[in-house]
């Protein structure tokens, strides 16, 4: 599977489509930062897109949590652990998060 961290970065769409297989595994991806929410629950939430996937199906976006952050418009590489159905309470439920990620500007 192309999304495993030992190999090159995967597309945002392929990580979303293969999330069940990737759960608990380290994944890598690259894309453009489209939204940033810093300092929430002790972490930063960074949304990246790479032009793949379907906005209607929600497969065009990856939400990455990290101690690091980036700015909207930055091109970044990310590496972190795929976590499914993460529920922070208060209505913050995520079908897929890439947690404890490293974010590297390109």
C-alpha positions as CSV (number, residue, x, y, z in Angstrom):
1,X,0.0,0.0,0.0
2,X,1.5,3.3,-1.1
3,X,0.5,5.1,2.1
4,X,2.8,3.2,4.4
5,X,5.5,5.5,5.7
6,X,8.4,3.2,4.5
7,X,7.4,4.2,1.0
8,X,6.9,7.6,-0.6
9,X,4.1,10.0,0.3
10,X,0.5,8.9,-0.5
11,X,-2.2,11.0,-2.0
12,X,-4.8,12.5,0.3
13,X,-7.5,10.5,-1.5
14,X,-5.7,7.2,-1.1
15,X,-5.2,7.7,2.6
16,X,-8.9,8.5,3.1
17,X,-9.9,5.5,0.9
18,X,-7.6,3.1,2.7
19,X,-8.0,4.4,6.2
20,X,-9.3,1.1,7.6
21,X,-6.1,-0.6,6.6
22,X,-3.9,2.3,7.7
23,X,-5.4,2.6,11.2
24,X,-2.5,2.7,13.7
25,X,0.1,2.9,11.0
26,X,2.5,5.7,10.2
27,X,1.6,7.5,7.0
28,X,3.1,10.2,4.9
29,X,1.5,12.7,2.6
30,X,2.2,16.1,1.1
31,X,-0.1,19.0,0.2
32,X,-1.1,22.6,0.6
33,X,-2.3,23.9,4.0
34,X,-5.9,25.1,3.6
35,X,-7.0,25.6,7.2
36,X,-5.2,25.9,10.6
37,X,-6.6,25.9,14.1
38,X,-3.8,26.3,16.6
39,X,-3.8,25.6,20.3
40,X,-6.9,23.4,20.6
41,X,-6.7,20.7,23.3
42,X,-2.9,21.1,23.4
43,X,-2.4,20.5,19.7
44,X,-2.6,22.3,16.4
45,X,-5.1,21.1,13.7
46,X,-3.7,21.5,10.2
47,X,-5.9,20.7,7.2
48,X,-4.0,19.7,4.0
49,X,-5.2,19.0,0.4
50,X,-3.3,17.9,-2.6
51,X,-5.9,18.2,-5.3
52,X,-7.0,14.5,-5.1
53,X,-10.2,13.2,-3.7
54,X,-13.8,14.3,-3.7
55,X,-15.0,17.3,-1.6
56,X,-18.5,16.0,-1.5
57,X,-17.4,12.7,-0.1
58,X,-14.8,14.4,2.2
59,X,-11.9,12.4,0.7
60,X,-10.0,15.6,-0.5
61,X,-8.8,16.7,3.0
62,X,-6.5,15.4,5.7
63,X,-6.7,16.7,9.2
64,X,-3.3,16.5,10.9
65,X,-2.7,17.1,14.6
66,X,0.8,18.2,15.7
67,X,2.8,20.3,18.2
68,X,4.1,22.0,15.0
69,X,2.0,24.2,12.8
70,X,2.0,25.8,9.4
71,X,0.4,28.7,7.6
72,X,-2.5,28.6,5.1
73,X,-1.0,28.4,1.7
74,X,2.2,26.6,2.8
75,X,3.3,23.5,0.9
76,X,4.1,20.8,3.5
77,X,5.0,17.2,4.0
78,X,3.5,15.4,6.9
79,X,4.2,12.1,8.7
80,X,2.0,10.8,11.5
81,X,-0.2,8.0,12.8
82,X,-3.6,7.3,11.2
83,X,-6.3,7.3,13.9
84,X,-9.9,6.4,13.1
85,X,-13.0,7.7,14.7
86,X,-11.3,10.0,17.2
87,X,-13.8,11.5,19.6
88,X,-12.7,14.5,21.6
89,X,-16.2,15.0,23.0
90,X,-18.3,18.2,22.6
91,X,-19.2,17.2,19.1
92,X,-15.6,17.0,17.9
93,X,-15.6,13.6,16.1
94,X,-13.2,12.8,13.4
95,X,-13.5,9.8,11.1
96,X,-9.7,10.1,10.3
97,X,-6.9,12.1,11.9
98,X,-3.2,12.0,11.3
99,X,-2.0,12.4,14.9
100,X,1.3,13.4,16.5
101,X,2.5,14.4,13.1
102,X,5.7,16.1,12.0
103,X,5.1,18.9,9.6
104,X,7.9,20.0,7.2
105,X,7.6,23.0,4.9
106,X,8.6,22.3,1.4
